[in-house]
Amino acid sequence: MTPCRHPTRMGITIFARLVWLGMAVTPAAGQQEISAAEYYDRLHGMWFGQLIANHTGKPFEGYYTGREAAPDSEFVWIIQTSYEDPWLGDDDTNFEYLYLHCLETHGLGPTGPQIQGEWDAHVPLSGIWFANKQAKYLMNHGFLIPDSGSYAYNMHAYAIDSQITTASFGALSPGQRQWAIDAVRTFGGVTNEGFSLHAAEFYGAMYAAAAFETDIDTIVSLGQAAIPESSRSWRAIQDVRDWYADDMLDGTPDWRETRRIIYDYYRGDYDYGRYRSWIESTINLAITTMSLLYGQGDFEETVRIGVLSGYDADCNPATAGGLVGLMLGYDALPTELTGPATDHYMPLYRPGLPEYDTITGIAARLQDVAEDVIVANGGTVADGIYTIPETDPVTPDPELWDPPGPSGLVATVLDAGGTVTVSASIEANNPLYDRDNLDAIIDGIVDVRYNGHLPYDTYDGDNAQPAGGDYYQFDFSTETVFRGLTFYEGDIRWNATNGDPRVSEPRGGYFNDLVVEVRTAGSWTTVDSLLLSEPLDPYTYFQVIGLTFDPLHGDAIRIRGNAGGTAEYTSIIELVVAGSRMGDFDDDGDVDLSDLAQFLGSYGLTGSVPYANGDLDGDGDADLADLAALLAVYGT
């Protein structure tokens, strides 16, 4: 670490004092400057802003999750009702406190094992919830970072956790959004993946931008530009920005109406059933964005809106309040809030770390690390002045756009004018609700980490599965040859929200076993030589399993097996069929001259003739019956 240069402890140079008073010489072209004294005040404001907003919002946490926000009369600053001494750490700050210690101990680029070592030493199972708790369970079972936060293993990877534990990385990288989102990706990836991690990156990028930008709309835009446009989080941010802009057309802001619209699109009638819980990422991201836009840099108004909007009503205002505190600095916060407040801080549930600390001391430690980040990224720290490159390019995570439609044999048949009908052991056909939209299993979408789609499932309460188990079936309008399947499994639902699914059996969402069956001439046949690319695993969610078998022709195919879990049901994202239309020997999607030529080369052969050599009817010969079948589809 670079030597400590904190104005509260070492004094300020004459030049730094002039900068603090706004009298410094304009920085050189391509550079931007901020004094150490000012940035210390900003970090002080950020940590205090998070704490007082978090404590003020706690009585509202998990409440007001309907269409209406809390009434204005219920809002009261915690400092006005009870004197907090010390301020108690919550997951908004005690993880940031841990990660500050991690950077101080291991440097700016700690490895996954080093971060995991900090969790092993300082994060017990008590005092953590949702994705954080699942990550801890997984580590205890031997999983490593980032698997601990992946969709494949963490059943709450969609939740808010990373976006409330990593925002301060942006404060450690003033004006340098790329370092912020890279650090957030590393530390936030301990517990989350996909769109929920993008929400955390958005927060980190905004915190980085706040060092040199005072316009909230611009800060939100700079944060949004740091995440992929194909993410559900990017869409939620843009929706709120659009709704805010529409509301401001008449010059009379009404955050409560925008809050109702957020409910409609991210919980209510237009959400496609993708809302999961008051601790999920997206609706809380939308509320935090709304709080910032309507607060417009006013600390008290920003926090008030965040608290009254409900849902995770301690975390959302803490994130927004921390950002405004960082933007304004501690000295600019209302004295009626800062005046009575203690400087003492107690990071709960972090054994092995100091039991007590001070906000001013934490700000000083944050500043030490920030100076190292500035220097590591091409800036300078000299004479109490931070000089930072003005350019701030960012490279967001790669885009992951949804495909335009199905793939494999389904696409081939549909493109040729045929039809494919989907059925299942438990059927529901509601296109406005993901888990009841059976046709979605042939929409081409196989990866839901960015878009937040939920899988179809056969859950119908606590009823036992149908006789013979669950199945998913495709009926084709034309005879086809089936060669394989790729099964994109869905998620599970839990019986204990904060339980360990390896200890407390899940409610369901998975198969215990699988067979593949093909319908030929009206009769179902189990395929031969079935191989699975990996074993079925109830504790690996969204498994992608390839199923290969001896080719078999028919007009329908299905997977079938016994459903797992206490409620005995399964889930599915997509089922992709590998094969070809009857007579399309070269698999080019058409039955044409090349296919006829291939057939004629085998015409007249008898005895165990394979399909590829012309046996279309499966009788072992390439004869007139096969020629008639080929001519029936020739030219299509």
N, C-alpha and C positions, 0 to 999 in steps of 0.2 A: 504494500500500500504506500501511496505517497504520503509525505509528512502532513500531519494535521494542520490546517490553516483556518481554523474557525474563528470568526470575528468575536464571538462571545467569550473566547478563552485566550486569544493571542493578540487582540487588537487589530486595527485595520490600517493599512498604509494610507498615506495622504492621497495617492492616486485613486485607491479603492473608495475612499470616502467621497471623492469628487464624482465617481461613477454612481455611487449610491444616491447622491444628490441630483443626479441627472445632468452633470456638468462635464461628462467625459467627451473626449474627441471621438468623432464618428469612426467606427471600426473600418478597417480596410475592406475594399471591395471583395465580395465572396466570403466574407466572414461576419459573424455575429458575436456580440459580447454580452456578458452578464457578470456582475460582480459576485465574488464569493459571499459577501455580506447579504446581498439580495437573495442569492439562491438558498442560503441557509434559512432565511426567513420564509422562503417559499416551501422548503421541505418541512419546516416547523408547522406552517399552515396546513400542509397536506395531512400530516399525521394527526394533528388536532382536529381537522375537518372530518376525517374518517371517524375518529373516536366519538365526537359529540353527535354526529349524525347517526352512527350506529346505535348508540345508547338511546337516543331520542326515538328511534324507530322500533326498538325492541318490543314495546307493547303491541305493535301492529303486525309483528312478524307472523305470517301464515294466515292473517285475517284480511278481510275485504278482497276476496278473490272472485267476487261476482262482477256484475256489470257496473256497479256504482262504487266510487271511491268513498273513503271515510269523510264525514262532515268536517268542515273547518274547525268547529268548536272542540273537536277532540285533540287537536294538535297542541302540544306544549313542549317546550325545550326541557330536556332532562335536567339541565342545570338550574331550572326554576322550580323543580319539584323535589329533587334529592341531590345532595352534594356528593358527586362521585370522587372518592379519594381512597384508593387509587382508581384510575380508569382501568377497567378490566378488559383484557384482550378477548376478542371473539375471533372467529375464523377469518374475518376481514383483515385483522392486523396480526394475529399471532402466527399465521403462516408467513406473512411478509417479514415478521421479526425473525422467524427461523431461516428464511431464505437470505436475509441480510447476513446473518451469522454464517451461512453456507458460503457466501461470496467472500466474506472476510477470512474464512478458514481455508478455502480451496482456490481462491482467485476468481477471475471473471468468467472462466469457462469450465465449471465443474463437470465431471463426468457423471453418467447415470449412476454408477456404483457409489460415487461420493455423495450424490444427492440422496440415494437410497440409504446410505449410512447415516445421514442426518435424520431421516425418518425413523430408522431403527433406534437411534439414540434418543430422539426428542419428541416423537409423536406416538403416544399410546392410543389404544382403541377408545378410551374415554374422551369425551369432548369433541369428537368428530362425527360427521354424518354423511350420508348419501355417497357421492363419488369418492370423497376423501376416505370414508370408512371402507368402501369396497376396495380401494387401492391398498389400504393397510391390510385387509384380509388377504388380498392377493400376494402381497409381499410376504406375509406370514406363511403362505403356502408355497413360497419359493419363486414367485413370478418376479421378473425384473422390470424396471422402467425402460421403455414406455408401455410395455404390455399391461402394466397396472392401470393405465388409463384408456386402453383401447376398447373399441366397440366389441371386439371379440371376447373380452374377458370381464370388463367392468360394466355391470348391468345398469349403472347410473351415469354412463359416459355422456348422456344428453344433459346432465344437470348443470347447475350454476357454479359449481365449485371453483374451477380454474379462473373464472372471471372475477371472483371476489378475493383471490389469494395472490394475484400477480400484478395488479395494476401499478404498483410502486416501481416495477422495473422501468417503466417509462420515466419516472422521476429521476432514476439513476442515469438516464441518458438524455439530457436536455437537448432538444432539437435533433435527435438522432433516432428516428422511428424504427429504422431497420434493426439496430441493436435491441431495441425494446421488444419488437415482435419476435425476434430470434430467441431472446431470453424467456419471454412468455411461453413460446412454443416448447422450450426445453422443460421449464418448471411446471407449466400448466399441463404438459403432456403426461405428467405423473398421474393425473386423475381424469383427463378428458381427451377427446379426439373429435375432429370434424367441426361442425358448425358451432358447438359450444366452446371449443378452443378458439375459434375465430372471434367469438365475442370477447374473449379475454385479450386477444391480440388487438382488437379495436380499442379496448380500454387502455392497454399499454401504449399504443401509438398516440392516443389523445393526450395521455400524461406527458409523453415526450414532446409533443407539439406545444403544450401549454407553457413551456419555458419562454417562448418568443412570440406567442400569439395570444391575443386577448379577446378576439372575436369568437364567441361560442360556435356560431354556424361554421366558421372556417375550421375550428378545432374538430368538430364532428366530421366534416368533410375529409380532413386529413387522416382521421382515424379510420373512416370507412374505406379510404383508398388503400389501406394497408392490408385488407383482407380480400379474398377472391369474390368476384361478383356472382359466382354460381352457388355461394353459400346461403343457406337460410338466414344466417345472421345479417349478411349484406342486404338481403331483401327486407328484413324487418327494420333495419336502420333506414333504408330508403323509403319504406312505407311511412314511417313516423315523420321523416323530413317532408314528404309530400303532404301528409295530413296537416302538419304544422303550417306549411306554406299556404295551403287552402284556407285554413282557419284564420290566418293573418290578413287575408285579402280584405276583410271588412274592418281591419284595424282594432278589433276587439278580441283579444286572446281568450280562449276557453279551453283550458287544459282538460277539464272534466269531460268535455265532449270527445276530445281526442282519446282520452283514456277509455271511453266507451267503445270507440272504434277499434282500439287495440284489443279490447276484450272480444269484440265480434270476430276479428280476423285471426286472433291468436289463442282463443279459447272457445269462442262461440260458434255461430252457424257457419262461418266461412273458414274454419280451421282444419277441416278434413279429419277431425279427431286426433290431431297431432299433439295437442296439449296433453301433458302427462300429470303434472303436479305443480303446486305453487313454488317448488324449488327448481323447476326446469329453467333452462338457459333463456329461451327465446322471449317469453313474455316479460321476464325481468329485464332483459336487454332493451326491449322496446320501451318499458317504463322508465328506465334510466336515461335513455336517449331523449324521451319526452321531457323529463325533469330538467335536463340540461338546456334544451331548446327554449322551454317556457321560462326557465329561471334566468336565462340570458346573463349569466355571470353574477347574479345576485345570490350570495351564499344562503341567506335565510330562505328566500323563495325557492331556490333549487332544492334544498333539503326538505322544506315543507311539502312540496309536490311529491317528492320521492316517498316520504313517509305516508302521506294520506292516500297514495295510490295503492297501498297494500301489497299483497303477494310477499316476496322476500323483503319486507319493508324496513329491515335494518341494514341489509347489504346494499340495496339499490341506492339509498341516500348516502351511505358511506362512500360508495364509489363516486357518486356525483359530487358530494361534499368535499371529498379529498381532491378531486380535480379542480374545483373552484378555489379551494384553499391553496393549492399549488399555484394556480394562476394569479391569485391576488396576494398571497403571502399572509403570514400570521398577523402582522401589524395592521393589515387592512381589514381583518375580520371584526365583526361587531364587538365592541368592548363589553357590552352586557352579557356576551357569551364567554369571552376570554377572561374577563376580569375576575369572576368568582372561581374560575376553573383551576384545578390542581395541575401540577406538572408531573405527578406520579403516574406510573403505568405498571400494570401487573400482567405479564403474558401468561394467561392460564394454560394449563395442559401442555406445558413444554418442559418436562423434567430435564435437568442437566443444563438448562439455560438460566440466566439470572432470574431470581424470583421477582425482583422489583427492578424497575428502571425509571428513566425520566423521558418525557417527550423531547426535551431539549437535547438530552444525550443521544437519543435515537436519531434526531435530525442531524447531529454532528457526525454520527457514524454513517448515515446515509450520504452525507456530503463527502466523506472520505472516499467511499466507493464510487460516487458520481465523478469525482476528479480522476480516478483511475480510468473510468469508462471514457471520459472526455479525451484523455491523452491516448488511450488505446485506439480511438477512432479518428486520430489526426488533429485533435485540438490541442490547446496549450493551457496550462495553469501557471500564471506568473503574476506577481505583484498584486494578488487578490483579485485578479481578473480571469475569467474563463473566456477563451476565444475558441469558437466552434465553427467548422465549415458551414456556410450558409446553405449549400446544396444538401438536400435530404431525400435522395431517391429511395424508393422501397420496392422490394420484390415480394409480393404476397405469395402465399402458398399456391401451388398450381391449381388451375381451374379444374372442376369436375362437373361438366355439364351433363344433364340427363340426355340419353340417346333419344332420337326421334320416334322410335318404335321398336317392335320386337326384333329378335335375331333368330338365327338358326332355321330349322325347318318350318317353324311357324311363319316367319317372314317370307320364306320361299313360296309357301302355299298361298298366303294372302296376296303376294305380289302377282301370282298367276291367276288371281280371280277366285280362288277357293275360299273356304271358310274353316275356321277353327273354333270349336265350342269348348269352354272350360266348365268343369264341374268338380265337385268335392263332396266328401262325406258329410260335411256341414256347410251349406251354401248360404251366402248372403251377397246381395248385388246392389250395394249402395255406393255409387261413385263419389259421394260426398263424405264418405267415412272410410279411411284407409283400411281399418281392420275388418270391414265388411264389404270390401270392394274386390270380389273374386277375380274380375277381369284384369286387375292390376298385375296378376302374376304372369301376364304375357305383354306387359307394356314396354319391356326392354330395360327397365331400371333394375340394376343388380347391386348398386352401391348406394346406401342411404346415409352415409356419414355426413355429407354436405347438405342434402335437401331435407333431411328430417322426416322423410316419409316413414310410416309405420307399416309393418308387414300385415298381410292377411292372416287370420288365424281361425281355428275351428272352435274357439272357446264359446260355450253356450251355457255358462253358469257352472255348476258343480256336477253336471250330468256325466255319467260314464260315457266313454267313447263308443261309437257304433260297433256292432258286431263285425269282426274282421278288421277293426282298426280304422285309422284315418286314411284317406286317399285324396290325391289330386290328379285329375284326368283331363286329357285333351282328346277331343273327337275331331278328326279331319274329314273334309268333304270328299277326299279322294284317297285311294289306296297309296300308302307310302311305305318306305323301308326305314326302319328305326335302327340306329347304330349306337346310340348313347344318349345320356342326359347330363345336364349340369343342374344340380339342386342348390339354389341359393336359399338357405334356411333363414328364418326370422329370429326374433328375440325370445326371451322368456318373460313371464310375469312372476312376481315373487309373492310369497306368503308373508314374509317379514321384510318391510322396507329397508331396514338397516341391519338385517340379518345376513349371515354368511350362507350363500346358497349351497355351499358344500357341506353345511351342517344342517340347515333348515331347508328341506326339499322344496324346490320351486313349485308354483302352481301348475306350470306346464309351458308348452311352446316348442316341444322337440319330439323327435321319433326315438324310440328305443331300438327299433330295427327297421329294415327297409327291404322290399322286393320291388321288382319292376315287372309289370304285366302288359302284354300286347293283345289286342283283340283282332283275331283273324277269322273271317267268315262267321262272325257272330259269337265266337267262343274266346274266352280269355286264356292266355297261355303265359306261364311264368318264364321269363327269358333264361337262357343258359349262360353259364360262365360269367355271372355278374361279379364285377369288381368295383369296390369303392376306393376313391383316391385317398381317403383318410377315414378313420373310424368315426362313427357317430359319437359325439361327446356332448352330454347335456350341459356342460359347463363352458363350452365354447359357443358363443352366440354368433349368429350370422355366418355359420360355416358355409364354405363353398365346396361342394362334394361332387366330383365327377363320377358318373356311373357308366361303365362300359360293359358290353355284353355281345354275344353272338348276334349278328344282324337278323332281324325278323320283320316280315312285312305284315301290314294290317291297316286298319283305319282308325285305331285309337290306342293310346298308351297311357299308363298311369303308374305313379309310385304309391305304395301302400305299406303300412306298418302300424305297430302298436304305439300309441301316443304315451308320452311320459308325463310325470308330474302328478300332483295330488288331484288336479282337475282333469287330467287325461285329455290334452289337446295338443295340437301342433301349430306351427306358424311357418310362413313361406314368403319370401320376397319375389322370387322368379323361378320358373322352371324352363330351361332351354333344351330343346330337342335337337339332337344331331341325326341327320338322315337325309333322304332325298325322296322326291316324288317317284312313284313307280315308273320305270323306263328311263329315268334320267341317270344313265350309267356313268356319265362323266361329271355328275354333280355340278353342272353349270346353271341349273335352274330351269332348263328347257329340255323338252323331249324332241330332238331334231335329227337331222341326217347322221350326225356323228354317233348318236345313240343307236340308230337303226343299223349303221355299219357295224358297230360293236356286237349287236345281237346277231346279225347275219353271219358274222365270223364264227359264231358258236352254234348256229342253227343245225339241228339234227343230232346234237350230242345227247347222250342218255346216261343215266346213272350218276347220281350225286353231283349234278351240275350246280355250281354256286349261282347265287343271284347275279353277281357281277358278270357272269357268262351267259345270262339270258333266261334263267329259270325264274320267271315272274310269278308263277302260281305255286311254287314250292313243292312240285311233284318230282323234282330231281332231273327233269328233262328240259331241253330247249326245243319246243315243238310248235305246232300250229296254234295251240291254245295260248302259248306265250306270245306268239306273233300277233294274235288277235288282241290280247291285252295291251301290247305295245302300240298297235295302231289306234286303239281306242283313245289314247292320250297323246298321240303324235301331233306335233304342231302346237302344243300348249306349253 
